Amino acid sequence: MRFSRCLLLGCCLVGLLLLPGCWHGEQVRHLSSDVCLLLPGQMTQKDVLAYLGEPNQRRADAEGRMVWLYYEVRKSTMRKTPFLGKRLGYEEYDVVTITFAGDTMQACVYRSLDEKEFAEAGIAAGNKKQDM
């Protein structure tokens, strides 16, 4: 009887640890690998949205072509430290720039930037979507 209670309690604890992962409803992007799925010259804006979701920014380039920017932040363990994190460690950014000619994807460029390069690139950090 005691063994069955311990077994039941153990199964419940394992279930409680695994269950929250099933409720993650937000789409997760991994830009460094997802960008490999994109085919310039063959995909439309709708296709790109299906693979990567909504871009972080949309803007027009000097030639009037639509440019979508996707980025995600990778923080070092020290940067994630509460209260002191802004002074410790580092952040790196995965950035994907997609250029469209009309509705067709013309070019796709992946870059990994450090904090200084990201700031110099003029990309507004944060979770806000910026649309033209």
VENURHU-V28307 format. One record per run of one state. SS is the DSSP state (H for helix, E for strand, C for the rest). FROM is the first residue (numbers start at 1). LEN is the number of residues. If there is no record, write none. Layout:
ss->SS from->FROM len->LEN
ss->SS from->FROM len->LEN
This chain:
ss->C from->1 len->1
ss->H from->2 len->21
ss->C from->23 len->8
ss->H from->31 len->7
ss->C from->38 len->6
ss->E from->44 len->1
ss->H from->45 len->8
ss->C from->53 len->4
ss->E from->57 len->4
ss->C from->61 len->5
ss->E from->66 len->10
ss->C from->76 len->15
ss->E from->91 len->11
ss->C from->102 len->2
ss->E from->104 len->11
ss->H from->115 len->6
ss->C from->121 len->9
ss->E from->130 len->1
ss->C from->131 len->2
